[in-house]
């Protein structure tokens, strides 16, 4: 997907970086990783991501006590051909973080957490929601640097099932994962919205509401997949369809 990238490159995240910058500073956690973990030195080559499609090749000029000075050698912009929006029902912590990690690696544009009827996890107050979103963002940033994906996954605040249906009612290509339905076509172009259920699946009423809102039911076979598995399979299938 990102064929200019290789596994031996060191990636760092600087969200404010843009194509006009000729130099930049690496600070905070990113600098600690460069200095204390990777132990890079002057003249070493690094790669910087701003999460908006740009990959910057840089060279370390100086390493100071709390930051590194980076000279930008060149930048490359990777155009996003297709936007995949994942509507993921809230699931247990580790499983949800796995979904976020895989969504980031596979180039999903945005992830909308959904509070479904059978969602085991509930985020009831504002403080918990903000902490959870902060944690999810960190998971996405880590996966972005590991994979070299130049776009940072946009993670929205959790919304109730009915609110989500209304939010995406204008989208044309919308799909809901459901056991026993028809396999999805592999010839879909343009943006795609994928709705994946919680551990206990969507209720019959939720399926009816989704289908009434224009979601097409799709299946990946007769096996009952875990929610995080279904999400990963769906993303991969739509991402690489032509």
N, C-alpha and C positions, 0 to 999 in steps of 0.2 A: 504493500500500500504506500509506503514512504520509501521508495527505492534508493534515495540518496543517503539513507541512514545505515549505519553499521553498529554492531553491538559494542564495539570497543570505544565508542565516543562517550565523553562525559557531558551530560546535559544539566543545565541550570535554568531556573525559572526567574525571569525579571519581567513582570507584567507591564511595567511602564515603558519598556524598550520599544523603539519604533525604527523605521527604515532610515531615518535621517541621522541617527546617532552614529558617531564615529568612535566614541569611547563610552565606557560605562563603569560603574562600581558594583562589585558583588559584595553584599553585606548580610548580616544576620545569619539565619540558619543555612542559607545557601553558601555563604562564605565558610562557615564552620565545616560544612561537608567537603568543600574544596580543600581547605587547609588541614583539618584534623583527621578526616576520614580518608580522603584520596591522596593527601599530601602532595598536591601538585605544586609546581615551582614556576619561576619566571621562564617565559618563552614556551611553556606548555600550551597546547591548543585546546580550547574548550568550545562548547556549543551552547548557545543561549536560546531559550524559548520565551515568547511573550504570551503564548496561549491564544493568539489571534491569527495563526497561520504562517508566521515568520520563523525561520531558523537562521540564527546568526552564528557565523564562524568567527571566533575571537582568539586572541593571543594574550596570555597573562603578561602584563608589563611590569608590575610591581605587586608584591604582597606586603601589606602593612599589618599592624596589630589587629585591626578590626575590619579590614576590607581588602579586596584585591582590585587593582586597576586593570581593566580589560580593554584592549584595542580591538575594534571591530574590523575584521578583514573583508568580510562580504556578508550579504544576506540573501536568502532565498525565500520566496513566497510560494506556499503550496495551496492551490485553490481547492476548496471543498466542493466536490462534484455533487454529492447527495447529502441531504440532511435527514438523519434518522432521529426521531424523537421517541424516547422510551418512557412509557407510562408504567412504572413499576409499583405494584402494591407493596406496602410496607411489610417487610419480613424481618426475621431475627437479625441482630446486629452483625454477626460475622457474615451471614449470607448476603445481607444488603451491601456490605462493604465489598464483597466479592463481585456483586453485580456492578457496582460503581467502577471497580478496578477494570473489569472486562469491557465495560462500556467505553471507558477512556481509551483502553488499548485498541479497541476496534473502531474508534472514530465516531462514536455517537455524538450528535450535536447537543442535545439536552436531555436531562432526566427529570421527570416529574414524579415524585413519590405520591402514591395514592393510598388514602385511608379507605380500605374496603370493609365490608361487613365482617369478614372472617380474619381480618388482619390481627395477628397476635400482638404486634407492637402498636402502641398508641403514644403519640407525642402530644400531651394535653396542654402544657403551658409554654409560654413564649421563651422562657429561659432555656428549657430543655430543647426546644426546637432550634434555637440559635446555636447551642452547643453541638447538637447533632449535625447541623449544617456545616459548622466549622470543621468538625471531624471528617465529614464526607468530602469537603473541599480538599483537605490535606491528603486524603486517600487518592483523590483524582490527580492532584499535583504530582504525587509520588509516582503514580502509574504513567503520567504524561512524560516525566523525565526518564523513566525506565524504558518506555516504548519508543520515545522520540516523536510521538504524535504531536504535531505543532499546534493543535487546537485543544484548549482546555474545555472539558465537559462542563456545561452549564447545569447546575443542580438547583432546582426550584424548591420552594417551601412546600411541605406536604399539604395536600388538599383532599377534601372528601370526594368520594366516587362521583356523585352527581355533579359537583362543581367542575371536576375534570372533564366530564362529558361535554358540559356546556362550553368550557374553555377551548376545546379543540373541535367544536362542531363544524367549523368552516373548512377543516382539512379534508382533502379528497381521499387520499390513500390511507385508510385506517384499518387496523387489524387487531383482533383479540384472540389470544391463544386458547384453544379449546380442544380437548381430547375427542377424537373420533370424527372431526370435521374434515373437509377437503384439504389436500395439501395446497400450499400457497404457490401461485405462479412465480416463476423465476424471471419474468420479463417485465418487471415493474420499474419504471423510471421516475425520477423526481423524488420529492420528499415523502417520507413514510412515517406513520405513527403506529407504534406497537404497544398494545396493552397486555400486561402479564399479571396474573393473579397471585394471591398470597399462598401460604403453605396449605391452607384448606380449600383452595380454589375459590372462584367467584360463586356466588349463589345463583340459582336459576333466575331470580329476578334481576340480578346485575347483568347477566348475559342478555336477557331480554331488553334491558334498558340500553346497553351498549349497541346491540344490533339495531335497535330502533333509532339510535343516533348515528347510524351509518357505518358502524364497525363490522367488518367482514370476519367471520369465524374461520380460523385456520388451524391446522394440526401438523404435528411433526411425527405422526405415527400413533400407534396404540399404547405405547409405554407412558406411564404416568411420571413425567419429569418433575424434578424439584424446580421450584420457582426460579432459582438462580441459573439452573441448567437451561430451562426453557428460554429465559431472557438471552443468554449467550448464544444459543442456537439461532434464535430469531434474528438477532443483530447480525450475526455472520451471514445468514442466508440472504437477508435484504441488502446488506452492505456490498456483497459481491455479485448480486444479480445484475443482469444487463438487459 
